[in-house]
Amino acid sequence: MYLDFWPAYPEDVHWYEDETLWTELYPYLFSPVRMASAAPQVAQMLALTGTSEGAVLDLCCGPGRHSTELAARGFAVTGVDASAFLLERARERSPLVEWVHADMRAFRRPGAFDLACNLFTSFGYFADEDDNARVLRNLYDSLRPSGTLVMDMVGREHMRHQGDAPRHTHFSDGAVLIQQPRTSAGWTQLANEWTLVLPDGSRRSYRFAHHLYSGDELQALLESVGFAGVRLYGDLGGAPYTPEALRLVAVAQKGY
């Protein structure tokens, strides 16, 4: 079960379905600097996977920062997200991408893609691990034989190394984002309360949570749905995965 401070929403509504989270935090989650970081990240991802052409699925594409860069490089790109607000921002960025409004548990396009990516800690949102496994099965089914999956998230090892001390991020408009993470026993789940202090002194708080995977656990999940040749890295540049690594990146292959 999730932690007892899991965000309270009406029945059958979950934190990731709350568009307020995305609309109000958008300028800070997707600042110009972060949007510009997509180009080198895509270059690293393509080098890491050896991908040079074909069809790409960007699952949980958000405002389309990676999808847009991939399309500009000549790939046929499908960007999928459950947030109507984020998809509208994505459509403003590029008419070259097929933008799809769908839940990642439901989107499945058998044998359609050479490369699939799921970036920016966009996995493990669902309390029922069967739902998270369904996402991986959908990704597996949506790849062509010999297709490649890339996943990027914060890992359990990093959170254990970092601890749960508050973090403060200062923005150019004077706003401050205070992040207060909390973890469950065994470090299997991460809940976070973000408080945005605006330049006028007003505050807005947001709460969300997701599963927290170790490298070994993520590899086992990928293998359980059929992926093979799973490789773990500490970033998209291919750094070794260690407890100090800032990111957990997994590259996995679909067999013939």
PECOR-V744202 format. One record per residue. RES is the residue in three letters. SS is DSSP state (helix for helix, strand for strand, loop for the rest). PHI is phi in degrees with one decimal (none if undefined). PSI is psi in whole degrees, 0 to 359 (none if undefined). Layout:
[[RES	SS	PHI	PSI] [RES	SS	PHI	PSI]]
This chain:
[[MET	loop	none	155] [TYR	loop	-73.2	168] [LEU	loop	-62.1	156] [ASP	loop	-71.4	350] [PHE	loop	-102.3	21] [TRP	loop	-53.6	136] [PRO	loop	-51.8	132] [ALA	loop	-88.9	117] [TYR	loop	-127.6	166] [PRO	loop	-58.0	160] [GLU	loop	-53.4	136] [ASP	loop	69.3	14] [VAL	loop	-118.3	139] [HIS	loop	-125.7	162] [TRP	helix	-56.7	322] [TYR	helix	-73.7	351] [GLU	helix	-94.1	359] [ASP	loop	-86.7	103] [GLU	helix	-64.6	339] [THR	helix	-58.9	322] [LEU	helix	-55.7	314] [TRP	helix	-78.4	320] [THR	helix	-68.5	317] [GLU	helix	-79.0	329] [LEU	helix	-93.3	355] [TYR	helix	-51.7	312] [PRO	helix	-62.0	339] [TYR	helix	-100.9	324] [LEU	helix	-70.9	327] [PHE	loop	-126.5	59] [SER	loop	-67.2	164] [PRO	helix	-54.3	323] [VAL	helix	-65.4	316] [ARG	helix	-68.3	322] [MET	helix	-62.9	319] [ALA	helix	-68.2	337] [SER	helix	-70.1	348] [ALA	helix	-64.2	322] [ALA	helix	-60.4	307] [PRO	helix	-66.3	329] [GLN	helix	-65.9	318] [VAL	helix	-64.5	318] [ALA	helix	-59.5	318] [GLN	helix	-65.1	317] [MET	helix	-62.7	317] [LEU	helix	-65.9	321] [ALA	helix	-67.2	322] [LEU	helix	-65.2	326] [THR	helix	-99.0	349] [GLY	loop	69.8	27] [THR	loop	-92.6	131] [SER	loop	-126.5	348] [GLU	loop	-162.3	170] [GLY	loop	117.0	196] [ALA	strand	-102.1	136] [VAL	strand	-125.0	136] [LEU	strand	-105.5	123] [ASP	strand	-107.8	97] [LEU	strand	-87.7	126] [CYS	loop	66.9	59] [CYS	loop	-76.0	345] [GLY	loop	58.7	225] [PRO	loop	-80.2	10] [GLY	loop	83.5	25] [ARG	helix	-66.7	319] [HIS	helix	-79.2	321] [SER	helix	-57.5	314] [THR	helix	-62.3	318] [GLU	helix	-66.1	319] [LEU	helix	-63.2	317] [ALA	helix	-64.1	321] [ALA	helix	-64.4	337] [ARG	loop	-89.8	4] [GLY	loop	98.6	4] [PHE	loop	-79.0	151] [ALA	strand	-86.6	112] [VAL	strand	-115.8	136] [THR	strand	-117.7	120] [GLY	strand	-106.4	127] [VAL	strand	-120.1	132] [ASP	strand	-153.6	154] [ALA	loop	-90.6	351] [SER	loop	-94.6	116] [ALA	helix	-63.8	323] [PHE	helix	-63.1	312] [LEU	helix	-65.5	324] [LEU	helix	-66.7	326] [GLU	helix	-63.8	320] [ARG	helix	-65.5	324] [ALA	helix	-65.9	316] [ARG	helix	-61.9	329] [GLU	helix	-67.3	337] [ARG	helix	-84.9	325] [SER	loop	-156.5	131] [PRO	loop	-89.2	359] [LEU	loop	-85.1	345] [VAL	loop	-97.9	143] [GLU	strand	-82.5	110] [TRP	strand	-96.2	128] [VAL	strand	-124.7	126] [HIS	strand	-90.1	106] [ALA	loop	-159.1	154] [ASP	loop	-76.2	136] [MET	loop	-67.7	344] [ARG	loop	-74.7	341] [ALA	loop	-106.0	334] [PHE	loop	-74.3	124] [ARG	loop	-154.1	127] [ARG	loop	-135.6	88] [PRO	loop	-53.3	129] [GLY	loop	61.5	28] [ALA	loop	-96.3	340] [PHE	strand	-125.9	145] [ASP	strand	-86.3	329] [LEU	strand	-139.9	137] [ALA	strand	-126.7	141] [CYS	strand	-133.4	148] [ASN	strand	-139.8	102] [LEU	loop	-118.8	167] [PHE	loop	66.4	42] [THR	loop	49.7	61] [SER	loop	-113.3	34] [PHE	loop	-138.7	152] [GLY	loop	86.8	20] [TYR	loop	-72.7	341] [PHE	loop	-100.1	134] [ALA	loop	-60.8	323] [ASP	loop	-86.0	117] [GLU	helix	-64.4	339] [ASP	helix	-63.0	327] [ASP	helix	-67.5	319] [ASN	helix	-66.0	321] [ALA	helix	-64.7	326] [ARG	helix	-63.1	321] [VAL	helix	-58.7	315] [LEU	helix	-66.3	321] [ARG	helix	-64.5	321] [ASN	helix	-62.3	318] [LEU	helix	-63.4	315] [TYR	helix	-59.7	312] [ASP	helix	-65.3	328] [SER	helix	-77.7	347] [LEU	strand	-85.7	149] [ARG	strand	-75.7	160] [PRO	strand	-53.7	135] [SER	strand	73.9	7] [GLY	strand	-68.6	163] [THR	strand	-123.4	140] [LEU	strand	-113.3	137] [VAL	strand	-122.3	126] [MET	strand	-121.4	142] [ASP	strand	-136.3	125] [MET	strand	-157.0	171] [VAL	loop	-79.1	136] [GLY	loop	-101.3	160] [ARG	helix	-60.8	320] [GLU	helix	-61.2	319] [HIS	helix	-64.5	317] [MET	helix	-65.3	322] [ARG	helix	-64.3	322] [HIS	helix	-70.0	319] [GLN	helix	-76.3	323] [GLY	loop	83.4	183] [ASP	loop	-112.9	30] [ALA	loop	-69.2	147] [PRO	loop	-61.2	150] [ARG	strand	-123.6	143] [HIS	strand	-120.5	129] [THR	strand	-118.3	125] [HIS	strand	-102.0	136] [PHE	loop	-112.1	161] [SER	loop	-65.0	336] [ASP	loop	-84.6	3] [GLY	loop	96.1	354] [ALA	loop	-72.9	154] [VAL	strand	-129.9	131] [LEU	strand	-105.6	119] [ILE	strand	-102.6	120] [GLN	strand	-107.5	123] [GLN	strand	-118.6	93] [PRO	strand	-81.7	151] [ARG	strand	-140.1	144] [THR	strand	-122.5	155] [SER	loop	-81.5	169] [ALA	helix	-58.6	133] [GLY	helix	85.1	358] [TRP	helix	57.8	36] [THR	loop	-92.6	344] [GLN	strand	-137.4	146] [LEU	strand	-122.4	125] [ALA	strand	-114.5	144] [ASN	strand	-136.5	137] [GLU	strand	-112.5	121] [TRP	strand	-106.4	129] [THR	strand	-117.3	120] [LEU	strand	-98.0	116] [VAL	strand	-99.3	112] [LEU	loop	-80.7	163] [PRO	loop	-57.1	333] [ASP	loop	-83.5	3] [GLY	loop	93.0	350] [SER	loop	-72.5	157] [ARG	strand	-127.7	145] [ARG	strand	-134.6	136] [SER	strand	-118.1	147] [TYR	strand	-138.7	141] [ARG	strand	-128.1	138] [PHE	strand	-152.3	168] [ALA	strand	-156.4	158] [HIS	strand	-162.0	166] [HIS	strand	-68.1	152] [LEU	loop	-121.8	115] [TYR	loop	-104.2	143] [SER	loop	-82.0	166] [GLY	helix	-59.4	314] [ASP	helix	-62.6	320] [GLU	helix	-67.3	318] [LEU	helix	-63.7	319] [GLN	helix	-60.7	316] [ALA	helix	-63.7	321] [LEU	helix	-63.1	317] [LEU	helix	-63.9	317] [GLU	helix	-67.4	330] [SER	helix	-67.4	337] [VAL	loop	-101.4	3] [GLY	loop	118.4	351] [PHE	loop	-68.2	150] [ALA	strand	-133.6	169] [GLY	strand	58.8	38] [VAL	strand	-70.2	129] [ARG	strand	-120.3	138] [LEU	strand	-111.0	139] [TYR	strand	-135.2	165] [GLY	loop	-93.7	354] [ASP	loop	-168.2	176] [LEU	loop	-70.9	347] [GLY	loop	-80.7	354] [GLY	loop	93.1	17] [ALA	loop	-63.8	152] [PRO	strand	-60.6	148] [TYR	loop	-87.8	115] [THR	loop	-131.2	168] [PRO	loop	-59.0	336] [GLU	loop	-85.6	349] [ALA	loop	-61.6	137] [LEU	loop	-72.3	332] [ARG	loop	-129.8	157] [LEU	strand	-110.6	112] [VAL	strand	-114.7	128] [ALA	strand	-118.2	134] [VAL	strand	-118.3	125] [ALA	strand	-135.3	152] [GLN	strand	-112.9	145] [LYS	loop	-95.0	126] [GLY	loop	-71.3	171] [TYR	loop	-73.4	none]]
